[in-house]
Amino acid sequence: MRTWMRSGAWAVLLGLLGMPQSISGGNILAVYPHFGFSHFKVAMPILNELAHRGHDITVISYVTNPQAGAYPNYNELLISAPGEDQSSTTINLVPLTEHTPTRSLMVLIREYVLLHQEGQKTCEHLFASGHMERAIERHQHKPYDLLLTEYFNSDCQLALAKVLKLPIIGLSTCALMPYYYDRIDLPDTPAFIQSEFVGFAGQLNWHERLLNFVQAKLLKFLYKYHSNRADNELVRRYLGVEVDVEEVARTQTAFVFGNQHYSLMGSRPQSLQFVEIGGVHITTKAQQELPEHIAQFLDQSGEGVIFISWGSMVRASSIDADKLSAALEVLKGQPLKIIWKWEADEPPVADSAKFLFVKWAPQLALLCHPKVKLFWSHGGLLGTTEAVHCGKPLLVTPIYGDQFLNAYSVQNRGMGLKLDYQDITVENLNKALTELRKNSYAQRSLQVSKVFNERQQTPLESAIWCVEHVINNGLAAAQLLQSPGIELHGLVYHSLDSVALILIPLILLIVVLCYVCKGSPPKSVHRKVGKKAKRS
């Protein structure tokens, strides 16, 4: 299962690169076919650290890792076309016209369908690239020890784990999708555990619990019998093998890394296989990267700054004219200056001493800067996590997907407010910003940040330990971690057979007693009848 570094020259090279020398290096296959850079950004620190520690890594991905060239043991196989402008598919992709003003069941189903279509598209690109066959061929010469991959909207890549008999470590770059819970026996109690697809404030009332229950069970069913069947058919078409990817995931998954932390998402029952690594993408270097013009603007901001950024995929500059007008009117009256990530070439007409519009912003460095007092965000998990890390209050305007869940998580923690896109008016925005100026939000943000940052291990250390544990123990690690519950039928898992065995005799007894009582007239009736007969 392990390949040992024997070459003295290789050890010298590792020493020059600052890599650990006397370790056993694994041979890792990593497959991240999703086109979103924000997804791959979560995986990159793990992959880079594994390469730094001397493990050989073959990475099949759509997005280039900027640090790949720094490691001779990091081999990159790109799904994207040579010379393709990856920013065209990963940056400023979503206009604000695509916001979803409600989280109704139909909206959630529509989002599932879009994710399914997107997942099948990425799978087609993955298999058409020929990299799957390349990985299988390389395995014959130098066996892989482990498959690292993303658990998001498709499982077609898990065919590699089946064919090559590899343990799996999945990565969920957002809150875990509802259809992955059962694979690791992670409780999804719909009375209080909210799915990635929904978002509610505080304790759920009965109709919210009903929606939470229905969507979680329905989406699990759809994913298993719709998406996974499509995955199986695609594997059969390209590789000519019969694979049940759902069974592969259930029986060969060792760990699932979740890009979350209880300080933000809330405490919940856990599975040994689910490891919270929220904040793994946060680095000290990124925290210090401030361009000169932004640093100068911050220095000249006496009372501080509101930072506005709606992520790498959402085009904030596509905002409706009436909402932009309302935002500018309110922000002009704020004591704080404004730094606004704006993608269009022409920024809005505004006082340059008050507003700084930038096409790109060093988000983490800005959020951790003491002059930044508030973050107006769209609720993307990376930006939200960075705000929690830096201890900054948030105003969150969710647009789609998990952003609603993240927005309510911020509000439920007392470190910010949710303001829906359709509710951006002068009155509502003024009210929200006035409320957020209360010191309680800043204090609560610092409290949550302290809990978020105080851990037994850093997120990266936790992830690396899990990977190296699986490398050293192979499929045995996955098998020993798995709960017996994943093999049980739902009726048995929830003890419904036992409940039925108790209730059925009890119900029969009640029915018999009711029948007997109904057939025997009351004693008082007998007495009255007797007396009446005697008189006559």
MIPA-484003 format. One record per residue (C-alpha): residue in one letter; x, y, z. Coordinates in pm, whole numbers, plus 50000, padded with zeros to 5 digits. Layout:
N
SITE  residuo      u      v      w
SITE        A      X      Y      Z
...
REM end
This chain:
536
SITE  residuo      u      v      w
SITE        M  50000  50000  50000
SITE        R  50292  50236  50047
SITE        T  50571  50346  49819
SITE        W  50895  50435  49995
SITE        M  51130  50712  49882
SITE        R  51465  50541  49841
SITE        S  51661  50776  49620
SITE        G  51925  50989  49794
SITE        A  51897  51249  49519
SITE        W  51522  51266  49569
SITE        A  51572  51316  49944
SITE        V  51818  51598  49879
SITE        L  51569  51760  49641
SITE        L  51294  51734  49901
SITE        G  51525  51891  50156
SITE        L  51597  52182  49922
SITE        L  51226  52231  49872
SITE        G  51167  52228  50246
SITE        M  50975  51899  50237
SITE        P  50982  51636  50511
SITE        Q  51237  51368  50424
SITE        S  51201  51054  50636
SITE        I  50837  50974  50562
SITE        S  50652  50711  50361
SITE        G  50495  50864  50054
SITE        G  50158  50753  49930
SITE        N  50043  50750  49570
SITE        I  49721  50953  49563
SITE        L  49465  50994  49286
SITE        A  49257  51313  49318
SITE        V  48959  51383  49090
SITE        Y  48781  51720  49106
SITE        P  48584  51760  48781
SITE        H  48362  52055  48880
SITE        F  48440  52374  48686
SITE        G  48401  52616  48978
SITE        F  48729  52759  49104
SITE        S  48573  52829  49444
SITE        H  48515  52453  49481
SITE        F  48871  52360  49386
SITE        K  49004  52637  49611
SITE        V  48898  52429  49913
SITE        A  49088  52123  49790
SITE        M  49408  52301  49686
SITE        P  49561  52356  50033
SITE        I  49516  51984  50109
SITE        L  49669  51876  49779
SITE        N  49959  52120  49814
SITE        E  50035  52007  50168
SITE        L  50026  51641  50066
SITE        A  50271  51715  49786
SITE        H  50486  51912  50030
SITE        R  50495  51608  50260
SITE        G  50630  51391  49979
SITE        H  50322  51208  49855
SITE        D  50290  51149  49482
SITE        I  49970  51306  49355
SITE        T  49788  51274  49025
SITE        V  49518  51543  49008
SITE        I  49243  51536  48747
SITE        S  49067  51872  48759
SITE        Y  48904  52136  48547
SITE        V  49091  52422  48714
SITE        T  49465  52476  48721
SITE        N  49642  52478  49056
SITE        P  49873  52783  49050
SITE        Q  50119  52605  49282
SITE        A  50132  52277  49092
SITE        G  50466  52360  48932
SITE        A  50632  52398  49271
SITE        Y  50617  52024  49337
SITE        P  50782  51762  49111
SITE        N  50554  51497  49263
SITE        Y  50233  51685  49166
SITE        N  50103  51569  48828
SITE        E  49815  51770  48682
SITE        L  49574  51633  48421
SITE        L  49339  51911  48310
SITE        I  48988  51849  48183
SITE        S  48965  52200  48039
SITE        A  49089  52253  47684
SITE        P  49451  52367  47635
SITE        G  49468  52745  47651
SITE        E  49106  52774  47763
SITE        D  49025  53088  47961
SITE        Q  48904  52919  48278
SITE        S  48775  53248  48416
SITE        S  48503  53242  48148
SITE        T  48343  52942  48322
SITE        T  48428  53021  48683
SITE        I  48428  53400  48730
SITE        N  48137  53650  48724
SITE        L  47908  53382  48584
SITE        V  47573  53440  48755
SITE        P  47365  53755  48695
SITE        L  47148  53881  48979
SITE        T  46838  53816  48769
SITE        E  46882  53449  48866
SITE        H  46815  53509  49234
SITE        T  46554  53281  49391
SITE        P  46320  53482  49614
SITE        T  46163  53175  49775
SITE        R  46276  52833  49899
SITE        S  45958  52654  49795
SITE        L  45968  52284  49714
SITE        M  45942  52358  49340
SITE        V  46244  52590  49357
SITE        L  46443  52324  49541
SITE        I  46350  52061  49281
SITE        R  46447  52301  49003
SITE        E  46784  52357  49169
SITE        Y  46832  51982  49198
SITE        V  46758  51941  48825
SITE        L  47008  52214  48736
SITE        L  47272  52054  48958
SITE        H  47201  51714  48801
SITE        Q  47242  51855  48451
SITE        E  47560  52034  48552
SITE        G  47694  51717  48714
SITE        Q  47628  51507  48404
SITE        K  47797  51772  48190
SITE        T  48111  51765  48406
SITE        C  48107  51384  48393
SITE        E  48091  51389  48013
SITE        H  48391  51625  48005
SITE        L  48577  51406  48254
SITE        F  48532  51083  48059
SITE        A  48581  51247  47719
SITE        S  48920  51381  47835
SITE        G  49063  51027  47848
SITE        H  49210  51092  48192
SITE        M  49002  50815  48353
SITE        E  49163  50555  48126
SITE        R  49501  50721  48185
SITE        A  49460  50682  48561
SITE        I  49362  50314  48525
SITE        E  49668  50252  48308
SITE        R  49903  50427  48552
SITE        H  49760  50221  48837
SITE        Q  49887  49905  48663
SITE        H  50246  50032  48684
SITE        K  50229  50211  49018
SITE        P  49915  50138  49224
SITE        Y  49726  50424  49381
SITE        D  49649  50411  49752
SITE        L  49351  50642  49774
SITE        L  49093  50840  49576
SITE        L  49032  51200  49685
SITE        T  48728  51358  49523
SITE        E  48442  51602  49566
SITE        Y  48097  51497  49687
SITE        F  47867  51750  49523
SITE        N  47638  51676  49227
SITE        S  47769  51357  49063
SITE        D  47945  51031  49149
SITE        C  48063  50909  48808
SITE        Q  48429  50943  48913
SITE        L  48375  50679  49183
SITE        A  48402  50416  48911
SITE        L  48778  50455  48960
SITE        A  48749  50354  49325
SITE        K  48556  50041  49226
SITE        V  48783  49938  48939
SITE        L  49105  50013  49128
SITE        K  48971  49896  49469
SITE        L  49056  50223  49645
SITE        P  48926  50377  49966
SITE        I  48760  50717  49915
SITE        I  48782  51048  50096
SITE        G  48509  51284  49977
SITE        L  48512  51661  50013
SITE        S  48194  51865  50046
SITE        T  48287  52223  49961
SITE        C  47947  52347  50083
SITE        A  47714  52218  50352
SITE        L  47671  51846  50290
SITE        M  47409  51762  50029
SITE        P  47112  51569  50178
SITE        Y  47176  51264  49959
SITE        Y  47518  51198  50116
SITE        Y  47405  51171  50481
SITE        D  47299  50806  50470
SITE        R  47629  50695  50316
SITE        I  47812  50772  50640
SITE        D  47517  50731  50879
SITE        L  47519  51103  50958
SITE        P  47188  51194  51131
SITE        D  46977  51438  50929
SITE        T  46695  51489  51180
SITE        P  46468  51727  50986
SITE        A  46319  51871  51305
SITE        F  46629  52087  51346
SITE        I  46905  51991  51097
SITE        Q  46863  52201  50785
SITE        S  46957  52071  50444
SITE        E  47201  52248  50212
SITE        F  46906  52337  49991
SITE        V  46697  52527  50248
SITE        G  46740  52796  50508
SITE        F  46522  52897  50800
SITE        A  46557  53137  51091
SITE        G  46584  52999  51445
SITE        Q  46373  52704  51555
SITE        L  46172  52551  51272
SITE        N  45794  52577  51291
SITE        W  45573  52290  51175
SITE        H  45547  52385  50806
SITE        E  45923  52451  50787
SITE        R  45988  52110  50942
SITE        L  45749  51958  50689
SITE        L  45931  52120  50396
SITE        N  46269  52026  50544
SITE        F  46156  51664  50580
SITE        V  45995  51633  50235
SITE        Q  46280  51793  50040
SITE        A  46550  51591  50218
SITE        K  46376  51256  50156
SITE        L  46265  51347  49802
SITE        L  46610  51470  49695
SITE        K  46772  51154  49833
SITE        F  46530  50948  49625
SITE        L  46588  51156  49310
SITE        Y  46965  51146  49345
SITE        K  46976  50770  49395
SITE        Y  46732  50672  49120
SITE        H  46795  50958  48877
SITE        S  47147  51101  48909
SITE        N  47325  50783  49016
SITE        R  47152  50579  48744
SITE        A  47273  50834  48492
SITE        D  47623  50805  48643
SITE        N  47613  50425  48611
SITE        E  47502  50447  48248
SITE        L  47780  50694  48167
SITE        V  48041  50464  48326
SITE        R  47903  50171  48128
SITE        R  47917  50371  47807
SITE        Y  48275  50494  47847
SITE        L  48449  50219  48046
SITE        G  48235  49918  47956
SITE        V  48198  49810  48321
SITE        E  47894  49763  48545
SITE        V  47925  49982  48853
SITE        D  47675  50095  49116
SITE        V  47833  50423  49225
SITE        E  47596  50458  49520
SITE        E  47713  50123  49661
SITE        V  48077  50217  49596
SITE        A  48033  50540  49791
SITE        R  47858  50363  50076
SITE        T  48110  50078  50115
SITE        Q  48441  50242  50022
SITE        T  48416  50590  50174
SITE        A  48648  50635  50471
SITE        F  48594  51005  50549
SITE        V  48392  51296  50421
SITE        F  48549  51638  50475
SITE        G  48290  51909  50534
SITE        N  48382  52270  50461
SITE        Q  48199  52388  50773
SITE        H  48235  52432  51149
SITE        Y  47979  52410  51426
SITE        S  48049  52767  51540
SITE        L  47871  52885  51225
SITE        M  47650  52596  51112
SITE        G  47543  52480  51458
SITE        S  47606  52177  51678
SITE        R  47465  51846  51560
SITE        P  47504  51468  51609
SITE        Q  47815  51351  51428
SITE        S  47954  51049  51251
SITE        L  48318  50945  51292
SITE        Q  48342  50962  50915
SITE        F  48241  51328  50892
SITE        V  48531  51567  50962
SITE        E  48473  51943  50984
SITE        I  48752  52132  50806
SITE        G  48582  52469  50761
SITE        G  48845  52737  50697
SITE        V  49100  52499  50544
SITE        H  49146  52742  50253
SITE        I  49245  53032  50483
SITE        T  49619  53107  50475
SITE        T  49838  53361  50650
SITE        K  49973  53476  50314
SITE        A  49626  53554  50174
SITE        Q  49548  53744  50492
SITE        Q  49827  53990  50413
SITE        E  49780  54051  50038
SITE        L  49659  54412  50005
SITE        P  49725  54608  49684
SITE        E  49867  54956  49739
SITE        H  49560  55151  49618
SITE        I  49330  54956  49850
SITE        A  49569  54991  50145
SITE        Q  49587  55367  50082
SITE        F  49207  55397  50073
SITE        L  49183  55208  50402
SITE        D  49444  55432  50564
SITE        Q  49238  55736  50467
SITE        S  48915  55590  50609
SITE        G  48893  55743  50952
SITE        E  48588  55560  51095
SITE        G  48625  55249  50886
SITE        V  48490  55076  50577
SITE        I  48195  54865  50460
SITE        F  48323  54597  50223
SITE        I  48076  54477  49959
SITE        S  48148  54162  49760
SITE        W  47904  53909  49620
SITE        G  48160  53645  49537
SITE        S  48354  53529  49235
SITE        M  48061  53380  49042
SITE        V  47782  53635  49104
SITE        R  47801  53953  48893
SITE        A  47725  54225  49146
SITE        S  47736  54480  48863
SITE        S  47421  54319  48716
SITE        I  47215  54466  49002
SITE        D  46881  54622  48904
SITE        A  46891  54998  48860
SITE        D  46638  55070  49136
SITE        K  46827  54858  49387
SITE        L  47161  55016  49292
SITE        S  47006  55360  49333
SITE        A  46869  55267  49676
SITE        A  47202  55118  49786
SITE        L  47401  55423  49674
SITE        E  47159  55660  49844
SITE        V  47181  55475  50176
SITE        L  47557  55415  50161
SITE        K  47625  55786  50091
SITE        G  47468  55864  50426
SITE        Q  47678  55613  50619
SITE        P  47971  55735  50831
SITE        L  48183  55452  50688
SITE        K  48350  55453  50347
SITE        I  48274  55183  50092
SITE        I  48492  54930  49905
SITE        W  48275  54757  49646
SITE        K  48374  54466  49420
SITE        W  48231  54575  49084
SITE        E  48293  54368  48770
SITE        A  48180  54610  48497
SITE        D  48426  54849  48329
SITE        E  48209  55148  48418
SITE        P  48151  55190  48794
SITE        P  47845  55376  48926
SITE        V  47869  55754  48951
SITE        A  47972  55817  49310
SITE        D  48211  56025  49520
SITE        S  48557  55870  49473
SITE        A  48658  55989  49819
SITE        K  48371  55786  49966
SITE        F  48351  55488  49726
SITE        L  48623  55263  49586
SITE        F  48503  55025  49313
SITE        V  48741  54738  49230
SITE        K  48712  54452  48979
SITE        W  48898  54222  49215
SITE        A  48938  54242  49591
SITE        P  49169  54048  49826
SITE        Q  48873  53932  50030
SITE        L  49045  53767  50327
SITE        A  49300  54048  50366
SITE        L  49021  54305  50363
SITE        L  48799  54118  50607
SITE        C  49080  54079  50858
SITE        H  49185  54445  50827
SITE        P  49089  54645  51140
SITE        K  48940  54927  50929
SITE        V  48675  54696  50778
SITE        K  48372  54708  51009
SITE        L  48102  54531  50808
SITE        F  48082  54282  50520
SITE        W  47785  54295  50280
SITE        S  47799  53951  50123
SITE        H  47590  53717  49906
SITE        G  47639  53437  50157
SITE        G  47889  53219  49972
SITE        L  48044  52975  50218
SITE        L  48407  53075  50159
SITE        G  48343  53444  50217
SITE        T  48114  53373  50512
SITE        T  48379  53147  50667
SITE        E  48644  53416  50616
SITE        A  48422  53673  50789
SITE        V  48377  53433  51082
SITE        H  48754  53377  51095
SITE        C  48816  53753  51101
SITE        G  48530  53826  51342
SITE        K  48332  54069  51124
SITE        P  47954  54129  51127
SITE        L  47768  54057  50804
SITE        L  47474  54178  50602
SITE        V  47386  53883  50378
SITE        T  47186  53895  50054
SITE        P  47154  53531  49936
SITE        I  47105  53467  49565
SITE        Y  47075  53088  49522
SITE        G  47171  52748  49663
SITE        D  47332  52715  50005
SITE        Q  47357  53094  50044
SITE        F  47017  53100  50218
SITE        L  47133  52842  50472
SITE        N  47454  53038  50529
SITE        A  47265  53367  50564
SITE        Y  47035  53226  50830
SITE        S  47331  53064  51006
SITE        V  47489  53410  51037
SITE        Q  47162  53560  51162
SITE        N  47094  53273  51401
SITE        R  47441  53320  51554
SITE        G  47368  53688  51622
SITE        M  47654  53811  51405
SITE        G  47458  53958  51118
SITE        L  47131  54001  50932
SITE        K  46974  53856  50617
SITE        L  46838  54104  50361
SITE        D  46673  53942  50058
SITE        Y  46760  54080  49717
SITE        Q  46399  54176  49637
SITE        D  46386  54368  49968
SITE        I  46673  54606  49888
SITE        T  46505  54944  49932
SITE        V  46613  55267  50098
SITE        E  46394  55194  50399
SITE        N  46500  54830  50446
SITE        L  46870  54890  50389
SITE        N  46872  55188  50624
SITE        K  46699  54981  50889
SITE        A  46945  54690  50850
SITE        L  47259  54906  50860
SITE        T  47127  55100  51160
SITE        E  47065  54772  51344
SITE        L  47410  54637  51254
SITE        R  47580  54942  51403
SITE        K  47480  54807  51746
SITE        N  47787  54691  51935
SITE        S  47628  54354  52011
SITE        Y  47688  54234  51653
SITE        A  48059  54319  51662
SITE        Q  48097  54156  52005
SITE        R  47913  53841  51900
SITE        S  48120  53817  51582
SITE        L  48439  53822  51788
SITE        Q  48301  53555  52023
SITE        V  48211  53323  51735
SITE        S  48548  53394  51570
SITE        K  48731  53293  51888
SITE        V  48548  52959  51901
SITE        F  48601  52905  51527
SITE        N  48976  52957  51553
SITE        E  49039  52761  51875
SITE        R  49069  52394  51773
SITE        Q  49269  52092  51881
SITE        Q  49411  52079  51527
SITE        T  49401  52322  51240
SITE        P  49159  52224  50962
SITE        L  49455  52136  50740
SITE        E  49617  51918  51009
SITE        S  49290  51730  51057
SITE        A  49256  51667  50684
SITE        I  49616  51553  50641
SITE        W  49595  51314  50936
SITE        C  49285  51152  50785
SITE        V  49446  51115  50443
SITE        E  49766  50961  50578
SITE        H  49565  50732  50808
SITE        V  49377  50594  50507
SITE        I  49698  50565  50300
SITE        N  49856  50357  50576
SITE        N  49553  50132  50633
SITE        G  49378  50114  50298
SITE        L  49024  49982  50267
SITE        A  49046  49845  50621
SITE        A  49034  50204  50748
SITE        A  48713  50266  50557
SITE        Q  48554  49939  50666
SITE        L  48633  49989  51035
SITE        L  48505  50347  51032
SITE        Q  48172  50257  50874
SITE        S  47862  50237  51090
SITE        P  47660  49911  51075
SITE        G  47361  50136  51010
SITE        I  47452  50189  50645
SITE        E  47368  49826  50569
SITE        L  47024  49831  50732
SITE        H  46693  49873  50554
SITE        G  46506  50187  50656
SITE        L  46236  49985  50832
SITE        V  46496  49815  51051
SITE        Y  46716  50125  51095
SITE        H  46426  50324  51242
SITE        S  46292  50017  51434
SITE        L  45963  50047  51250
SITE        D  45929  49667  51252
SITE        S  45956  49667  51632
SITE        V  45713  49958  51661
SITE        A  45471  49767  51437
SITE        L  45502  49451  51649
SITE        I  45415  49656  51958
SITE        L  45138  49866  51805
SITE        I  44952  49597  51607
SITE        P  44865  49375  51911
SITE        L  44784  49690  52111
SITE        I  44550  49817  51841
SITE        L  44387  49473  51810
SITE        L  44336  49463  52187
SITE        I  44173  49808  52182
SITE        V  43945  49704  51892
SITE        V  43840  49384  52075
SITE        L  43770  49570  52400
SITE        C  43566  49831  52212
SITE        Y  43366  49555  52043
SITE        V  43303  49372  52373
SITE        C  43202  49690  52551
SITE        K  42974  49788  52265
SITE        G  42802  49445  52271
SITE        S  42727  49454  52649
SITE        P  42463  49714  52755
SITE        P  42542  49916  53070
SITE        K  42417  49777  53409
SITE        S  42206  50084  53469
SITE        V  42008  50000  53157
SITE        H  41940  49647  53289
SITE        R  41814  49789  53618
SITE        K  41578  50036  53450
SITE        V  41439  49773  53220
SITE        G  41380  49536  53512
SITE        K  41195  49796  53717
SITE        K  40977  49893  53424
SITE        A  40880  49529  53366
SITE        K  40790  49481  53733
SITE        R  40550  49779  53730
SITE        S  40372  49649  53427
REM end
